[in-house]
Amino acid sequence: MTKKSDRIALITGASRGIGRSNALKLAENGVDVIITYLSSADAAAAVVSEIEALGRRAVALHLDVGNAGTFAKFANDVKTTLQQKWQRDRFDYLINNAGGGTYATVADTTEQEFDLMINTHLKGTFFLTQKLLPLIEDGGRILNTSSGLTRFTVSGYAAYAAAKAGVDVLTRYMARELGSRRISVNAIAPGATETDFGGGALRDDSALNAQFAGMTALGRNARPDDIGSVVAALLGEGTGWITGQRIEASGGLLL
């Protein structure tokens, strides 16, 4: 593991929402950041500027986590970026954050919708990590993104939740197999969070927002910075002995 002041994180899907907060909270803790974006190049550039304003270095790279055929090229782009901007061959933290949702009952889910969830969340996490393993420092960290929906159920999210449940299992296998390199691997499982997920329904629909807040022990729904702060803590200096765990950050939703 590199010195505290020299840490680099790679965060997928960090141009907005939880990923953006992850990047900024880590930058506040002295971590440089490589972020990825799918379509929001301008938003990603704005996040890079925010990170640089915090005194850290940052780069934005394009990535479609649902297209595993592009991962080898992306890994090569990361390698080149590390050498050119940091004069290094490896980075310290990988946060598999990028993704999206689909809303449909089991009866109405199409095969295309199901494949999108599996390819984005499970296949993407599996094979992107595989391609990036040679670039992760021994003693580094991997943090996969799960969901509260793997513990409790909300009608309409079966395909999404099934893919995330696969991430939970994959996290344990990664932790087992990468332990010889002293790489810890965990999954963070956000609960209801006010982002543009699902079209921003939870954030923008006051009745829906109140419904979920009423089922949460802490009395409100999460904001992106609530999750970003947990991520920064999980990647802090004192948590390296935690591995193979699903850590829910839901404010006590549906206890």
C-alpha positions in Angstrom: 0.0 0.0 0.0 1.3 3.5 -0.8 1.7 6.3 1.6 -1.5 8.0 2.8 -0.8 11.1 0.8 -0.3 9.2 -2.4 -3.5 7.2 -2.5 -5.5 6.9 -5.8 -9.1 5.7 -6.1 -10.9 4.6 -9.3 -14.6 5.2 -9.0 -17.0 4.1 -11.7 -20.1 6.2 -12.4 -18.9 9.2 -10.5 -20.2 12.1 -12.6 -23.3 12.5 -10.3 -25.2 11.1 -7.3 -23.6 8.7 -4.9 -20.5 8.3 -7.1 -19.8 12.0 -7.2 -20.1 12.2 -3.4 -17.7 9.2 -3.1 -15.2 11.1 -5.1 -15.5 14.3 -3.2 -15.4 12.7 0.2 -12.3 10.7 -0.7 -10.7 13.9 -2.1 -11.4 15.6 1.2 -9.5 12.8 2.9 -6.5 13.3 0.7 -7.1 10.8 -2.1 -6.6 11.5 -5.8 -9.4 10.1 -8.0 -10.0 8.6 -11.4 -13.7 8.8 -12.2 -15.7 7.3 -15.0 -18.8 8.5 -16.8 -21.1 7.0 -19.5 -22.7 10.0 -21.2 -22.2 13.1 -18.9 -18.8 14.3 -20.0 -19.6 17.9 -18.9 -20.8 16.7 -15.4 -17.7 14.5 -15.1 -15.4 17.5 -16.0 -17.2 19.5 -13.3 -16.5 16.8 -10.7 -12.8 16.8 -11.7 -12.7 20.6 -11.2 -14.3 20.2 -7.7 -11.7 17.6 -6.8 -8.9 19.8 -8.0 -10.3 22.7 -6.0 -9.8 20.5 -2.9 -6.1 20.2 -3.8 -6.2 16.7 -5.2 -5.5 15.4 -8.7 -8.3 13.9 -10.8 -9.1 12.5 -14.3 -12.3 11.5 -16.0 -12.4 8.5 -18.3 -15.3 7.2 -20.4 -16.6 3.7 -19.5 -19.7 1.7 -20.2 -19.8 -0.9 -17.4 -22.5 -2.8 -19.2 -20.2 -3.6 -22.1 -17.5 -6.0 -20.9 -15.9 -6.1 -24.4 -14.5 -2.6 -23.7 -12.8 -3.4 -20.4 -9.4 -4.5 -21.8 -9.1 -1.2 -23.6 -10.3 0.7 -20.5 -7.7 -1.0 -18.3 -5.0 0.0 -20.8 -6.3 3.6 -20.7 -6.1 3.5 -16.9 -2.5 2.2 -17.0 -1.6 5.0 -19.4 -3.3 7.6 -17.2 -1.5 6.4 -14.1 1.9 6.6 -15.8 1.3 10.0 -17.4 -0.4 11.8 -14.5 1.0 10.0 -11.4 4.1 8.3 -12.7 2.8 5.1 -11.2 1.7 1.7 -12.4 -1.0 0.9 -9.9 -3.8 2.5 -7.9 -5.1 1.8 -4.4 -8.9 1.7 -4.3 -11.5 0.4 -6.8 -15.1 1.4 -6.2 -17.5 -0.4 -8.5 -20.3 2.1 -8.2 -21.8 2.7 -11.7 -25.2 1.3 -12.6 -28.9 2.1 -13.0 -32.2 0.5 -12.2 -35.3 -0.8 -14.0 -38.8 -0.9 -12.6 -41.0 -3.8 -13.5 -42.7 -6.7 -11.8 -41.4 -10.2 -12.3 -44.4 -10.8 -14.6 -43.6 -7.7 -16.7 -39.8 -7.7 -16.8 -38.4 -8.2 -20.3 -35.4 -10.3 -21.1 -33.7 -7.1 -22.3 -34.3 -5.4 -19.0 -33.1 -8.4 -17.1 -29.9 -8.7 -19.2 -29.2 -4.9 -18.7 -29.3 -5.4 -14.9 -27.1 -8.5 -15.0 -24.6 -7.0 -17.5 -24.3 -3.7 -15.7 -24.2 -4.7 -12.1 -23.0 -8.3 -11.9 -21.1 -9.1 -15.1 -19.7 -5.6 -15.1 -18.4 -5.8 -11.6 -16.9 -9.2 -12.2 -15.0 -8.6 -15.4 -14.0 -5.0 -14.9 -12.4 -6.0 -11.6 -10.8 -8.9 -13.3 -9.2 -6.7 -15.9 -8.1 -4.1 -13.4 -6.6 -6.5 -10.9 -3.0 -6.2 -12.3 -3.3 -2.4 -11.7 -4.5 -2.6 -8.0 -1.8 -2.3 -5.3 -1.2 -5.2 -3.0 -2.8 -4.2 0.2 -5.4 -2.1 -1.6 -9.2 -2.1 -1.3 -12.1 -3.0 -3.5 -15.6 -1.8 -2.6 -18.5 -3.1 -4.6 -22.0 -1.5 -4.6 -24.9 -3.6 -3.4 -28.3 -2.5 -2.4 -30.7 -2.5 0.6 -33.0 -4.4 -1.8 -31.0 -7.6 -1.3 -32.2 -7.7 2.3 -35.8 -6.4 2.0 -38.2 -6.4 -0.9 -40.0 -3.6 -2.8 -42.2 -4.8 -5.6 -40.8 -3.9 -9.1 -37.1 -4.3 -8.4 -36.6 -8.1 -8.8 -34.2 -8.0 -11.7 -32.1 -5.2 -10.1 -32.1 -6.8 -6.7 -31.2 -10.2 -8.1 -28.2 -8.7 -9.8 -27.1 -6.9 -6.6 -27.5 -10.2 -4.6 -25.0 -11.7 -7.0 -22.7 -8.8 -6.2 -23.0 -9.7 -2.5 -21.9 -13.3 -3.2 -19.2 -12.2 -5.6 -17.8 -9.9 -3.0 -17.2 -12.8 -0.6 -15.4 -14.8 -3.3 -13.2 -11.9 -4.2 -12.3 -11.4 -0.6 -11.3 -15.0 -0.3 -9.3 -15.1 -3.5 -7.6 -11.8 -3.1 -6.6 -12.2 0.5 -3.2 -13.5 -0.5 -2.5 -10.0 -2.0 -3.8 -8.4 1.2 -6.6 -6.8 -0.8 -9.8 -6.3 1.2 -13.1 -6.6 -0.6 -16.4 -5.4 0.8 -19.8 -4.4 -0.5 -21.7 -1.2 0.6 -25.5 -1.5 0.4 -27.2 1.9 0.4 -30.9 2.1 1.3 -33.3 4.7 0.0 -31.2 7.6 -1.3 -32.3 10.9 -2.8 -30.7 10.8 -6.2 -31.9 10.6 -9.8 -32.1 6.7 -9.5 -35.4 5.5 -11.0 -36.0 8.9 -12.5 -35.5 10.7 -9.2 -38.8 9.4 -7.8 -37.7 9.2 -4.2 -36.1 12.6 -4.3 -38.9 14.4 -6.1 -42.1 12.7 -5.0 -42.9 14.0 -1.6 -45.4 11.2 -0.7 -43.0 8.5 -1.7 -40.2 10.3 0.2 -42.3 10.5 3.3 -43.3 6.8 3.0 -39.7 5.5 3.0 -38.6 8.1 5.6 -41.3 6.7 7.9 -39.9 3.2 7.6 -36.4 4.4 8.5 -35.1 4.4 12.1 -33.3 7.7 11.7 -36.4 9.3 10.3 -35.3 10.4 6.8 -33.9 9.1 3.6 -30.2 9.2 2.7 -28.6 12.0 0.7 -25.6 11.2 -1.5 -23.2 12.6 1.1 -24.5 10.2 3.7 -23.3 7.3 1.6 -20.1 9.1 0.4 -19.1 9.6 4.0 -19.5 5.9 4.8 -17.4 5.0 1.7 -14.6 7.4 2.8 -14.7 5.8 6.3 -14.6 2.2 4.9 -11.5 3.1 2.9 -9.9 4.8 5.8 -6.7 3.8 7.5 -8.4 1.9 10.4 -10.7 -0.4 8.4 -8.3 -2.7 6.5 -9.2 -5.7 8.6 -12.8 -5.7 7.4 -13.2 -7.9 4.4 -15.9 -10.1 2.7 -18.7 -8.1 4.3 -21.9 -6.5 3.1 -22.2 -3.3 5.0 -25.6 -1.6 4.8 -25.9 2.1 5.0 -29.6 2.7 5.1 -30.3 4.7 8.3 -32.1 1.6 9.6 -34.6 1.1 6.8 -37.1 -1.7 7.5 -35.4 -3.0 10.5 
